[in-house]
Amino acid sequence: MIKLTDSAVNRIQEMVAKREAAIGLRIGVTESGCSGYSYAMDFAESVAGNDTVIEQDGVKVIIDEASMPILDGIELDYVKQGLNQSFKFNNPNVVSSCGCGESFSTTK
């Protein structure tokens, strides 16, 4: 299961409201970097038959079938630190990440 913090819900609502064709936020993973995977985010304009749709507090997060085992159990947060703002993936499946923080590996 995927959990969104209140901050993430609010930010996703703001983002989707500004994008006419968007129905939610699509998250996934791609093979990348020195550790194996990196997170991918985009607006979702449709749902495929093999997608998982997580709905929480009126927002939808869509995850493709291949990414679901790697993302299962995450908490998605939206954090503001000084001038920086970003989504933060708190993923219990991550066992290591590269030094720059751009990629990670899992037990899955």
C-alpha contacts under 8 A as a table, 3 or more apart, distances in Angstrom:
res1	aa1	res2	aa2	distance
1	M	72	D	5.39
1	M	73	G	5.03
1	M	74	I	7.30
2	I	54	I	7.05
2	I	71	L	7.48
2	I	72	D	6.11
2	I	73	G	5.33
2	I	74	I	5.25
2	I	75	E	6.00
2	I	76	L	7.58
3	K	56	Q	7.94
3	K	73	G	7.46
3	K	74	I	6.39
3	K	75	E	4.69
3	K	76	L	6.26
4	L	7	S	7.94
4	L	8	A	5.80
4	L	9	V	6.18
4	L	56	Q	7.26
4	L	75	E	5.65
4	L	76	L	4.90
4	L	77	D	6.21
5	T	8	A	5.16
5	T	9	V	6.29
5	T	75	E	7.08
5	T	76	L	6.33
5	T	77	D	5.24
5	T	78	Y	7.47
6	D	9	V	5.07
6	D	10	N	6.20
6	D	77	D	7.86
7	S	10	N	5.23
7	S	11	R	6.26
7	S	77	D	6.38
7	S	78	Y	5.39
7	S	79	V	7.38
8	A	11	R	5.14
8	A	12	I	6.04
8	A	76	L	6.50
8	A	77	D	4.94
8	A	78	Y	4.63
8	A	87	F	7.25
9	V	12	I	5.24
9	V	13	Q	6.14
9	V	56	Q	7.64
9	V	57	D	7.09
9	V	59	V	6.61
10	N	13	Q	5.17
10	N	14	E	6.32
11	R	14	E	5.09
11	R	15	M	6.19
11	R	78	Y	7.11
12	I	15	M	5.07
12	I	16	V	6.01
12	I	24	G	7.58
12	I	25	L	6.97
12	I	59	V	7.01
13	Q	16	V	5.36
13	Q	17	A	6.02
13	Q	59	V	6.40
14	E	17	A	5.31
14	E	18	K	6.62
15	M	18	K	5.45
15	M	19	R	6.77
16	V	19	R	5.20
16	V	20	E	7.51
16	V	22	A	5.75
16	V	23	I	6.86
16	V	24	G	6.11
16	V	25	L	7.43
16	V	43	F	7.41
17	A	20	E	6.89
17	A	22	A	7.89
19	R	22	A	5.50
21	A	45	E	5.77
22	A	25	L	7.72
22	A	43	F	5.81
22	A	44	A	5.45
22	A	45	E	4.63
22	A	46	S	7.92
23	I	43	F	7.58
23	I	44	A	5.76
23	I	45	E	5.42
23	I	46	S	6.99
23	I	60	K	7.07
24	G	43	F	6.10
24	G	44	A	5.15
24	G	45	E	7.16
24	G	59	V	6.38
24	G	60	K	4.72
24	G	61	V	5.66
24	G	62	I	6.96
25	L	41	M	7.10
25	L	42	D	6.03
25	L	43	F	4.72
25	L	44	A	5.21
25	L	60	K	6.37
25	L	61	V	4.86
25	L	62	I	6.12
26	R	41	M	5.65
26	R	42	D	5.20
26	R	43	F	5.56
26	R	44	A	5.06
26	R	61	V	5.67
26	R	62	I	4.60
26	R	63	I	5.90
27	I	39	Y	7.23
27	I	40	A	5.59
27	I	41	M	4.56
27	I	42	D	6.63
27	I	61	V	6.99
27	I	62	I	6.34
27	I	63	I	5.48
27	I	64	D	7.82
28	G	39	Y	5.85
28	G	40	A	5.07
28	G	41	M	6.55
28	G	63	I	5.85
28	G	64	D	6.54
28	G	67	S	5.23
28	G	68	M	7.57
28	G	71	L	7.48
29	V	37	Y	6.13
29	V	38	S	5.49
29	V	39	Y	4.52
29	V	40	A	5.38
29	V	67	S	5.58
29	V	70	I	7.77
30	T	37	Y	5.44
30	T	38	S	5.51
30	T	39	Y	6.46
30	T	40	A	6.68
31	E	36	G	5.54
31	E	37	Y	4.45
31	E	38	S	6.46
32	S	35	S	7.42
32	S	36	G	5.43
32	S	37	Y	4.88
32	S	38	S	5.68
32	S	103	S	6.58
33	G	36	G	5.86
33	G	37	Y	6.59
33	G	38	S	7.10
33	G	98	C	7.95
33	G	102	E	6.92
33	G	103	S	5.32
33	G	104	F	7.96
34	C	98	C	6.43
34	C	103	S	6.62
34	C	104	F	7.95
35	S	96	S	7.43
35	S	97	S	5.97
35	S	98	C	5.65
35	S	103	S	5.35
35	S	104	F	4.80
35	S	105	S	5.38
36	G	103	S	6.24
36	G	104	F	5.69
36	G	105	S	5.28
37	Y	103	S	5.19
37	Y	104	F	5.27
37	Y	105	S	6.15
38	S	102	E	6.27
38	S	103	S	4.61
38	S	104	F	6.39
39	Y	103	S	7.77
44	A	47	V	7.38
44	A	62	I	6.98
47	V	51	D	6.27
47	V	53	V	7.92
47	V	62	I	7.19
48	A	51	D	5.31
50	N	64	D	6.61
50	N	65	E	5.66
51	D	62	I	6.44
51	D	63	I	5.53
51	D	64	D	4.55
51	D	65	E	5.51
52	T	62	I	5.75
52	T	63	I	5.17
52	T	64	D	6.34
52	T	65	E	6.84
52	T	68	M	7.64
53	V	60	K	6.48
53	V	61	V	5.78
53	V	62	I	4.63
53	V	63	I	6.49
54	I	60	K	5.63
54	I	61	V	5.11
54	I	62	I	6.36
55	E	58	G	6.38
55	E	59	V	5.52
55	E	60	K	4.47
55	E	61	V	6.36
56	Q	59	V	5.49
56	Q	60	K	6.65
63	I	67	S	6.58
63	I	68	M	6.23
64	D	67	S	5.55
64	D	68	M	6.35
65	E	68	M	5.38
65	E	69	P	7.90
66	A	69	P	7.00
67	S	70	I	5.51
67	S	71	L	6.17
68	M	71	L	5.07
68	M	72	D	5.62
69	P	72	D	5.28
69	P	108	K	6.90
70	I	93	N	6.64
70	I	106	T	7.12
70	I	108	K	6.24
71	L	74	I	5.70
71	L	91	N	6.85
71	L	93	N	7.54
72	D	93	N	7.96
73	G	91	N	6.72
73	G	92	P	6.61
73	G	93	N	7.74
74	I	89	F	6.57
74	I	90	N	5.48
74	I	91	N	4.47
74	I	92	P	6.42
75	E	89	F	6.12
75	E	90	N	5.07
75	E	91	N	6.59
76	L	87	F	6.82
76	L	88	K	5.87
76	L	89	F	4.93
76	L	90	N	6.26
77	D	87	F	5.56
77	D	88	K	5.03
77	D	89	F	6.48
77	D	90	N	7.56
78	Y	85	Q	7.25
78	Y	86	S	5.67
78	Y	87	F	4.30
78	Y	88	K	5.89
79	V	85	Q	5.66
79	V	86	S	5.65
79	V	87	F	6.26
79	V	88	K	6.87
80	K	83	L	7.22
80	K	84	N	5.75
80	K	85	Q	4.37
80	K	86	S	6.75
81	Q	84	N	5.20
81	Q	85	Q	6.30
82	G	85	Q	7.94
91	N	94	V	5.85
93	N	106	T	5.31
93	N	107	T	6.22
93	N	108	K	7.29
94	V	97	S	7.47
94	V	104	F	6.48
94	V	105	S	5.71
94	V	106	T	4.44
94	V	107	T	6.99
95	V	104	F	7.57
95	V	105	S	5.95
95	V	106	T	5.19
95	V	107	T	6.61
96	S	104	F	5.66
96	S	105	S	5.46
96	S	106	T	7.07
97	S	101	G	6.05
97	S	102	E	7.61
97	S	103	S	5.73
97	S	104	F	3.99
97	S	105	S	6.22
98	C	101	G	5.31
98	C	102	E	6.66
98	C	103	S	5.74
98	C	104	F	6.20
99	G	102	E	7.99
100	C	103	S	7.84
101	G	104	F	7.52
